[in-house]
């Protein structure tokens, strides 16, 4: 099967998980839509998926489709979902040819009548090697050049980029440049200057330096609700509030009052009426704009508490887990941007538009190829 080699494309990789690859892809898609018009997106190999119409679809593909309305079947934007037993089944009965054809067909459908396609990888360059579809191999398979996204800094990012580029080069894939993510705003100038020098010594371009914004790494109350399997008992209109910190009501109400800051998620059993009454008063008076309240330990609220929580100017959840488990899940949570996170999505698009050099990216890619009579 011949691969579409006319539609311009770029593969977004990273040095490791959670370095900002999806954030960068989301911002680049917005910039590419403004510049190129019709843009396609594909995540050939996905590891975190949801089930839609009995199909396993990578979460990032769902995000991009919901935000950008890409007019392409989700199954083509996410052709391979790595289920828990995927690797075992592959090692028992290798089916690389079938997987390769699936990716090729999906890419061709995604690229149909598009001016550009953005390809998002999964983790570092070697992820997927165990079933012969590493990021480097997939970039080769799709005849794409690569951008590497790395965490902000100088020494460690350049070390990791160099190691990852070696895997891409082993497959004959060109890395056109690097984007540094999550750089402290006060260090932007310093890191930009010296990272550019260090990368240039390795023959690489610095394509952008994205400043860190804490809101992008903070979960929403809705994400925590989903992780805990909690139910909303009040304040559903504010379910997308961003959580800055968690406070467990393990002290008296007076001591607790000093710890409730704007953006705090309060975790409290439903039988702590004194704490809830205090928090309701602070919330109503704007003394502390809580992001939310979780009634823990699966204690059914009394009639008085049920009436009280309606006074909160924030969402109130009822969770089956105890207070310690709720707080632990918050600190261990991997925060992914979700389609309803409109505040975060707007910020991401603005950051990438301002801090990534799209002109340099497009200049490093092959010009659109005009099909000949024999194609």
N, C-alpha and C positions, 0 to 999 in steps of 0.2 A: 504494500500500500504506500502511495506517495504522500508525503506530508505537505501540507500547505506551507510553502516557503516564500509567500508573497506578503503576508500581513506582518508588519513590524511587531516585535515582541521583546519583552525583557523579563528575566527571572529574578525575583526578589528572594534572596537567601539570608541567613543570619549565622552568627558565630556560635549561637546556642539558643535554647528555648527562652522565651520571654524577654528577648532583647529589643523588641519593638517591630518585628517583621510585619505583623498584621496592621499595626498602627501606620507604618510607612506605606504599606500597600493601599490602605484606605485613603490616605492623603494623596498618594500618587494617582489613584483612580480618579479622584475629583479633579486634579490638575490636568490629567490627560483628557478627560471628558471636555473640559473647557477648551483645550488646545486642539484636540483631534476629532472631537465629535463622538462617533459611535465606538465604544471601547468594550472589549470582552475581558472576562476574568476566568481563570481556572486555577484550582488547587489540585494538581494531579494525584497527590497522595496525602490523605488526611488522617489524623489520629484521634481527634475529638469530633464526634459526630452526633447528630440527632436523627430520629426516624421521621421521614415525611413521606406520606403516601407509600408506606412499606419500603422506602428506599433509605439507605444510610447516607446522609449528606453531611459533609464537614461543616462545623459551626461557622467557620470563616466564609464559606461560600454562601451560607444563608445570610450572614451579615451583609456581604457585598450586594447580594441580590435585593435585599430589603432596602438598603440605603440608595442604591443607584438604579434599580429597576432595569437590569441589563438585558432583558428580553431574550433569555436563553434558558433551556431546561436545567434545573438544578442538578440533575443526574450527570449532565455533561460538565458542569462547573466543578463537580466532585466525583470523578470517575472511580477512584479507589479509596475505600474507607478501611483502615486497618483495624479490624475487629480483634477481640482478645485472642482468638485462636488462629488468626490470619497467618502469622509466621510459622506456626507448627504445621498448618496444612500445606503451606508453600514448600517447606523443607521435606515433607513427606512426598509431595507430588508437584515438582517444579512446573509452573505454567507461565514462564516469562513471556513467551510469544503472545499468549492470550491477553496478558496484562498490557503489553506494549501496544497491541492493536486497539485495546480499549482506550488507552490514553491518546493515541493518534486520532481515533475517530472522534473522541470528545473534544480534542483541541480544534479539529477542523470544523465542528459544529459551533463551538464557541467563537471561532474566528470568522464565521460566515457573515459577509457584508459588514465587517468591522474595519475600522482604520487602525486599530492597535489592540494588542492583547497583553494583559499583565498576568504573569504566572507567579503564583506564590508557592514557595517551598515549605518544608517542614523541618524546623530545627537546623542543625549545622549541616555542612556539606555531606557528611557521611551517613546521616540518618536514612535508614531504608536499605543499607548495604546488605543486610542479612537476607533480604528477598530480592536482591539485585536491582533495586530501584532507589538508589541513593539520590539525594538532591543533585549531585554532580551528574549521575547517569541520566536523570530525567531532563536536566537542562540540555544535555547532549542529544537526547532523544527528540527534543522539541526544537533543536537547532537554535538555541537562545543564548544570548550573552547574559551576564549576571551582574547584579548589584548586591553587595554584602552589607547587611546592617549589623552594627556592633554597639555594645554599651559604651557610653562616653568615657573618655580617658585618652591616654597617649600610649604608654608601654604595653599594657595588657591587650587592648584592642588591636594594636598593630601586630602583636605576636599571634593572636588568634586569627586575625584576617589572613596573615601569611600562611598559617597552617591550613585554613580552609581553602585558600586559593590553590594550594598545591594539589588538593583533591580534584578541584575543577580542571586544573591544567592537565592532570593525568588523564582526564576524559576528553581533552582537546577543547575545553570550554573557556572562553575569554571572560575575565572579570573586568568590567569597565570602570568600577570605582566603588567607593565606600561611603556609607552614611553613618554618622555617629549619633546615637540616640541617648536621651536622658542625661544631658550635660547640664550641670548646675549653671544657672544664668550668669552668675558672677565669674564663671570660668570660661565662658564662651570664647572670648578673644584669645586667651592664652592657649586653650586646647585647639582651637582652629588653626592658629599659627604653627604650633609644633606638631600636631597630628598631620597637617598638610606636608610639612617637611619630611616627617618620618615615612609617610605613605609614598611620597614622591621618590624617595630613595629605593623603594620597592617597585617603582614603576606603576604606581596606582594613583588615581585621582580622588581627592576628597570632594564628594558631591553634595554634602550637606552636613550641618551640625544642628541638631534639634534640641532646644532647651527643655529641661525637665519641668513638668507641671505635676504636682502631687495628685491633683484630681484624677489624672489618667491611671494612676495605680491604686486608686481607692475604689472599693466596691459600692454598689448601690444597695439600698435596702431590699430591692426586688431580687438581686442576685443572692443575697444572704437568705431571703425567704425560700428561694429555689433550692439552695444547698441544704437547708435545714428541713425542708418539707413542711414549712410553717404555714399557718392560715392567717389571712388578714382579718382583723376584727374591728379595725377603725382606720380612718385616714388613707384609704386606698388611692386617693387622688395624688398623694405625695410619695407614692411607692418608689419613685426613681430618685429620691434624695440620696446624695452622696455621703457615705459614712467616713468621717475623719478618724474616729477613735471609738473604743468600746469601754464602757464602765460597768462593772458588775456590782449590784447593790449588796455588797458584803459588809456594809458598815451602817451606822446610824444615819438618819436623814440629815442631820446637821452637817456631818462630815461629808456626806455625799453631795450636798449642795455646792461645796467648794470645788468639786471635781467635774461638774456638769458644764461643759464648754460647748460653744456652737459646733455642730457637726457630730456630737456624741450620740452613739447608739447605747441606750440604757438597757441592761439585761437584768430582769427582776422577776421573781416568782409572783404569781397573781395574788398571793395572800399577803404581800407586803403593802398593805393599804397606805401606811404612813409615807413610804417612799413614793408611791404613785401619786399621792395627793400633793406632795411637795413638787414633783416633776411637772404635774399638770399646772400648778400655779406658776412655776417658772416659765413654762412654755406659753401660757396664756399672756404673760406679762412681757414676753420677748426677752426676759432676762437670760434665757438659755435656749437657743434655737436647736432643739434636739433633732437629729436626723431621723430617729425612730426609737421605738420601744419594743423589746421582745419580752413577752411574758413566758418565762421558762418553766421547766419541770412538768409541763402538761397539766398544770393545776387549773381547773375550770374556774374562770372568774366569777366572783359572787355578783349578785345584782348591783350592789353598790359600786364594785370595780368596773363592771360593764358600763355603767352610767358615767363613771369618772373618765374612762379612757376616751370617751367621745369628745372630751374637752381638749385633747392634745391636738396641736397644729402639726402633726406628723403621723406617719403610719404606725399602727400598733399590731404586732404579730403575736400569735400563740404558737409556741414551739414545743415539740415533745421532748427535746433534749434538756439536760440540766444546764445550769448557768456556766459551769466550767467548760462543758462541751461546746456551747455556743461561742464563748470567747476564743476557744482553741481553733474552732473552724474559721473564725474571722481572721486570725493571724496566719493560718496556713493556706488561706484561699488564694488561688491563682486568678487574678482579675483579668477578664477578657472583655473587650468592648462588645456591647450587645446592640441590636438594632434600635432599641428604644432609648438608648443613652444619647439623646439628641444634644445635650450640652457638651458631652465629651466628643462626639463626632464633629460638631462644629469647630471645636478647639483644634482637633487633629487636622482637619482640612486647612485651617488657617495656618497652623504651624508648618506643615509640609509646604504649603504654597509660598510661605515667606522664607523658609530656611533650607530648601532643597533646590538645586540648580537644574530645573527641568530642561532648559536649553542644552546644557552640557550632556545630559543623559541622552536626549534625542540625537544630538550630533554624533555620539559614539556608536549609534546603532545603524545598521544598513538602511539605506533609503528604500521606500516601498518599491517593490519590483512589479513592473508591468508584465502581465502574462503574454506569452508569445502564442503564435498560431498552433504550436505543437503541444502547449500545456493542456 
